[in-house]
Amino acid sequence: MSPARPALVIAEDSHIPLFDLHRQRARLGSELHKRMDAVLAHGQFILGPEVEELEQRLARLVGVGHAVAVSSGRDALMIALMAMGVKPGDAVFVPAFTFAATAGAVAAIEAVPVFVDVDPATFNMDAADLERAIAETEAAGRARPRVVMPVDLYGLPADYLAIAAVASRRGLQVLADAAQSFGGRRGDIRVGALAPITATSFYPTKPLGCYGDGGAVFAEDDGLAAVVHMMRSHGRAGTGDEAIVLGLTGRLDTLQAAVLLAKLDVFTDELERRRAIAARYNAALASIVSVPSVPAGYDSAYALYTVRVAHRDAIRQRLNGAGIGTGLFYRLALHQHPAFKRFDGRRLPVSERLAGEVLSLPLHADLTDDEVERVIEAVTNAVG
Ligand SMILES: Cc1ncc(COP(=O)(O)O)c(C=O)c1O
């Protein structure tokens, strides 16, 4: 056992949580209440004017033809897969190291998630292993390869150039699971425009989060966006009563759109603050833990700031004792979850290793400089 480290002496109330939505709410102040009160006054709780205003602002910000606001990130993925024509028995290639919803959306429509290993530096889908996974799936003949669904883990866009090259050689479509990366970029191209169709999440702790569940689908293609519109609202076109396609109750609530509109006003400043904190962490921690690697030309939205470290669980316990909130995203690779074991079968050594090494540290726009330094000091002491 390693020797006990001196605990940092800090008061109870100086705990630094992994996320802190209270400070953001206080900072947004009356603007948030004005937006929400307007919805309560006009009473159009389903597809009220705030939803369309939000969609227009999101599409403009991203630089893409269409943004469709939906009920969650997972529903955004499911609706996108359905709109792309994915059928039961079709294979959808997903990274093995991600949140359960990535594969859950695939399995929910009876398609088959095929797990692909990830790159140990970026945590994102490894294009070389994707190529192998497609070849193995074709050879086995049990599922028809249809879609590649990379995830932008922790906010860093996946390598869509390499992935699109593999996908187009094999005749597959690409759907981006950008649940964690809204606000990320490659060069001038923003998340939402890096793939033909993209799903994001507005879960409260995401870089752009509402006060409940929410998400969006982005697409350039008019036809695809029209199908997504129908699918989020029982398969109907506009206000018509005819179900044209199979759909779901998949709309973003008007109240959540109002929250997001208030938050969009400060989103760019918040992203800058997240990136500045990440840069400070990188500079201070690179010599003692493995810090996140962002390839040249990319900007992460830093949904999470995640390091890799040996003896992760012991270090986490020490940080907890020092009042520093941490998170494990993810303690299991997808094929290690009971729900997804039946889709197991490939070697996924990097994903399995990462699951034992990753540790997320506090990072949000309202973290003070003093708190950032305290996190750095605590990590330095904990690693020793
Ligand atoms: C990679 C990834 N995909 C999908 C989702 C699902 O999003 P939601 O929680 O909004 O359904 C999440 C949410 O955390 C996620 O991290």
The ligand as a MOL file (V3000), in Angstrom:
LIG
                    3D

  0  0  0     0  0            999 V3000
M  V30 BEGIN CTAB
M  V30 COUNTS 16 16 0 0 0
M  V30 BEGIN ATOM
M  V30 1 C -21.8670 10.2270 -26.0560 0
M  V30 2 C -23.2840 10.3890 -25.6370 0
M  V30 3 N -24.2580 9.9720 -26.4680 0
M  V30 4 C -25.5590 10.1340 -26.1560 0
M  V30 5 C -25.9480 10.7150 -24.9820 0
M  V30 6 C -27.3950 10.8220 -24.6510 0
M  V30 7 O -27.8210 12.1160 -24.4020 0
M  V30 8 P -29.0770 12.3880 -23.4570 0
M  V30 9 O -28.6570 12.1480 -22.0530 0
M  V30 10 O -29.4300 13.8100 -23.7350 0
M  V30 11 O -30.1570 11.4370 -23.8970 0
M  V30 12 C -24.9800 11.1670 -24.0730 0
M  V30 13 C -25.3820 11.7910 -22.8120 0
M  V30 14 O -24.7050 11.9090 -21.8520 0
M  V30 15 C -23.6050 10.9850 -24.4030 0
M  V30 16 O -22.6420 11.4050 -23.5820 0
M  V30 END ATOM
M  V30 BEGIN BOND
M  V30 1 1 1 2
M  V30 2 1 2 3
M  V30 3 2 2 15
M  V30 4 2 3 4
M  V30 5 1 4 5
M  V30 6 1 5 6
M  V30 7 2 5 12
M  V30 8 1 6 7
M  V30 9 1 7 8
M  V30 10 2 8 9
M  V30 11 1 8 10
M  V30 12 1 8 11
M  V30 13 1 12 13
M  V30 14 1 12 15
M  V30 15 2 13 14
M  V30 16 1 15 16
M  V30 END BOND
M  V30 END CTAB
M  END
